Amino acid sequence: MIFFVNSSDKVTRYQVNFSLGEDVRIQCDCPAGMFGKICKHKLGLLRGDFSFLADPNQSDSLRECINRLDSSDILKVLEELDAYERQLLEIKKICEVKRKSLEKLFQGK
């Protein structure tokens, strides 16, 4: 299935192709996707974020694709990735607090 997604500039559209045969393939023609990276467009669609769709009428097709992936390890790994990214954000917040604490200490406060 082919989905059209908006780029960050909301003008350019990219094409994301879900191939759900024996092997699952997801390709995007954005600059990152062209190099085989897991771009934000692929992740957005895999997460079921319909706001990525340039055509809201493709929502049912996207839902169908995600349902077909339910039996694969892809959604499980995606959930794990999301959990680690949340942890990373929390750790970054802690690091920022510690940096500010160090700055105050260096300033004698």
SERO-4910 file (N, C-alpha, C, O; in steps of 0.05 Angstrom, whole numbers):
BEGIN
 pado doro    nc1    nc2    nc3   cac1   cac2   cac3    cc1    cc2    cc3    oc1    oc2    oc3
  Met    A     17    -23      0      0      0      0     18     25      0     39     25     13
  Ile    A      9     45    -14     24     70    -16      8     91     -1    -16     95     -4
  Phe    A     24    106     16     12    128     31     28    153     24     52    153     19
  Phe    A     13    175     23     26    201     18     26    216     44      5    219     57
  Val    A     50    226     52     53    240     77     64    268     72     77    273     52
  Asn    A     57    286     90     67    314     88     95    315    100    102    302    119
  Ser    A    111    333     88    138    338     99    135    359    121    113    369    126
  Ser    A    157    366    133    156    386    154    147    413    144    134    429    159
  Asp    A    153    419    119    146    445    108    116    446     99    106    467     91
  Lys    A    102    424    101     74    421     95     68    427     65     45    429     57
  Val    A     89    428     49     85    433     20     93    408      5     78    398    -12
  Thr    A    117    398     11    127    374     -2    113    350      9    107    348     32
  Arg    A    108    331     -9     95    306     -1    115    283     -7    128    283    -28
  Tyr    A    115    264     11    132    240      7    113    216      4     90    216     12
  Gln    A    125    196     -7    110    171    -11    122    149      7    146    144      6
  Val    A    105    137     22    113    115     40     99     90     29     75     89     27
  Asn    A    115     70     23    105     45     12    107     22     32    129     15     40
  Phe    A     85     11     40     84    -12     57     81    -36     40     62    -39     24
  Ser    A    100    -55     42     98    -80     28     95   -102     49    114   -108     63
  Leu    A     72   -113     50     66   -132     72     63   -160     62     43   -174     68
  Gly    A     83   -170     49     83   -197     40     96   -215     61     92   -210     85
  Glu    A    110   -235     52    124   -253     71    144   -237     88    147   -241    112
  Asp    A    158   -219     75    176   -200     88    162   -173     88    150   -165     69
  Val    A    164   -159    111    153   -132    112    174   -112    104    196   -113    113
  Arg    A    166    -94     86    183    -73     76    168    -47     78    145    -45     71
  Ile    A    182    -27     88    170      0     89    191     19     78    213     21     89
  Gln    A    184     33     57    202     51     44    190     79     42    166     82     38
  Cys    A    207     99     45    198    127     43    217    141     24    241    136     24
  Asp    A    206    158      8    224    172    -11    234    200     -1    242    216    -17
  Cys    A    232    204     25    244    228     37    274    225     37    284    203     33
  Pro    A    289    246     41    319    244     41    329    222     60    347    207     53
  Ala    A    319    221     85    329    200    104    320    173     94    336    154     95
  Gly    A    296    170     86    285    145     76    300    134     52    303    109     49
  Met    A    309    152     35    324    143     11    350    129     19    361    114      3
  Phe    A    361    136     42    385    123     52    379     99     70    397     89     83
  Gly    A    354     91     71    346     67     86    342     72    116    340     53    131
  Lys    A    342     97    124    338    104    152    309    101    160    291    102    143
  Ile    A    305     97    186    278     97    197    270    126    201    275    137    222
  Cys    A    257    137    182    250    166    183    225    170    199    211    151    207
  Lys    A    220    196    206    197    202    222    171    196    208    151    191    221
  His    A    171    195    181    146    188    167    139    158    171    116    152    175
  Lys    A    159    141    169    154    113    173    145    108    202    125     94    207
  Leu    A    160    120    221    152    117    249    125    128    255    109    115    269
  Gly    A    119    151    244     92    163    248     70    145    239     50    141    253
  Leu    A     73    134    215     52    116    204     51     90    221     29     80    226
  Leu    A     74     79    228     74     55    244     61     59    271     48     41    282
  Arg    A     63     83    282     51     90    307     21     96    304      7    101    324
  Gly    A     12     96    280    -17    102    275    -23    131    278    -46    138    284
  Asp    A     -4    149    273     -8    177    275    -19    187    248     -4    192    229
  Phe    A    -45    190    247    -59    197    222    -52    226    213    -58    233    190
  Ser    A    -41    242    231    -35    269    223    -12    270    202     -8    290    189
  Phe    A      2    248    199     23    247    179     12    244    151     24    251    131
  Leu    A    -12    233    149    -25    228    123    -32    254    109    -45    272    120
  Ala    A    -23    257     84    -31    280     68    -60    277     59    -74    297     55
  Asp    A    -70    253     57    -98    248     50   -111    233     73   -107    209     76
  Pro    A   -128    246     88   -141    233    111   -159    209    103   -165    192    119
  Asn    A   -166    208     77   -182    185     68   -166    159     68   -177    138     64
  Gln    A   -140    161     73   -123    137     74   -122    125    103   -108    105    107
  Ser    A   -137    136    121   -136    127    149   -144     98    152   -131     83    166
  Asp    A   -165     90    138   -174     62    140   -152     43    129   -148     22    141
  Ser    A   -140     50    108   -118     34     96    -95     32    115    -83     10    118
  Leu    A    -88     54    128    -66     53    147    -73     35    171    -57     19    180
  Arg    A    -98     38    181   -107     21    203   -104     -9    195    -96    -26    211
  Glu    A   -112    -15    170   -110    -43    160    -81    -52    160    -75    -75    169
  Cys    A    -63    -35    151    -35    -43    151    -24    -48    179    -10    -68    183
  Ile    A    -31    -31    197    -21    -35    225    -33    -60    237    -19    -75    251
  Asn    A    -58    -66    231    -70    -91    241    -56   -115    230    -53   -135    244
  Arg    A    -48   -114    205    -34   -136    193     -6   -140    205      5   -162    204
  Leu    A      5   -119    216     32   -120    228     30   -131    257     50   -137    269
  Asp    A      6   -133    267      2   -142    295     15   -168    302     24   -172    324
  Ser    A     17   -186    283     28   -212    288     59   -213    284     72   -233    288
  Ser    A     70   -190    276     99   -189    271    113   -177    296    100   -167    314
  Asp    A    139   -178    296    155   -167    318    158   -137    315    168   -124    333
  Ile    A    149   -126    292    154    -97    287    141    -80    308    154    -61    318
  Leu    A    116    -84    314    102    -67    333    113    -71    362    114    -52    377
  Lys    A    122    -95    368    134   -100    394    160    -84    396    165    -71    417
  Val    A    177    -85    376    202    -70    376    196    -40    377    211    -25    390
  Leu    A    176    -32    363    168     -3    362    160      6    391    167     27    399
  Glu    A    145    -11    405    137     -5    432    162     -3    450    163     15    467
  Glu    A    181    -21    446    205    -20    462    221      6    456    231     19    474
  Leu    A    223     13    430    236     38    422    223     62    435    237     79    446
  Asp    A    197     63    434    182     85    447    188     87    477    192    109    487
  Ala    A    189     64    490    195     64    519    223     74    524    227     90    542
  Tyr    A    242     66    508    270     75    512    272    105    505    287    119    518
  Glu    A    258    114    485    259    143    478    247    160    501    256    181    507
  Arg    A    225    150    514    214    164    537    235    165    560    238    185    573
  Gln    A    248    142    565    269    142    585    291    161    579    301    175    597
  Leu    A    299    162    554    320    181    545    312    210    550    329    226    559
  Leu    A    287    217    545    278    244    550    279    250    580    288    272    588
  Glu    A    272    231    597    273    235    626    302    239    634    308    256    651
  Ile    A    320    223    624    348    225    631    359    252    621    375    265    636
  Lys    A    351    261    598    360    288    588    351    310    607    365    329    612
  Lys    A    326    308    617    316    327    636    333    327    662    340    349    672
  Ile    A    339    304    672    356    301    696    383    314    691    394    328    708
  Cys    A    395    308    667    421    319    661    420    350    660    439    363    669
  Glu    A    399    361    649    397    390    648    395    402    676    407    423    681
  Val    A    381    389    694    379    399    722    407    398    734    415    416    748
  Lys    A    421    376    730    448    373    741    467    394    729    484    404    744
  Arg    A    465    400    704    482    421    692    477    448    705    495    463    711
  Lys    A    451    454    709    444    479    722    455    480    750    463    501    760
  Ser    A    454    457    764    464    456    791    494    461    791    505    476    809
  Leu    A    508    450    772    537    455    769    543    484    763    561    496    775
  Glu    A    527    496    746    531    524    739    528    541    764    544    560    769
  Lys    A    508    535    780    504    550    805    527    547    824    536    566    837
  Leu    A    537    522    826    560    517    844    585    533    834    599    544    851
  Phe    A    589    533    808    612    548    798    609    578    802    629    593    803
  Gln    A    585    587    804    580    616    808    578    622    838    573    645    845
  Gly    A    583    603    855    583    607    883    555    610    895    552    623    916
  Lys    A    536    599    883    508    602    893    499    577    907    476    576    917
***
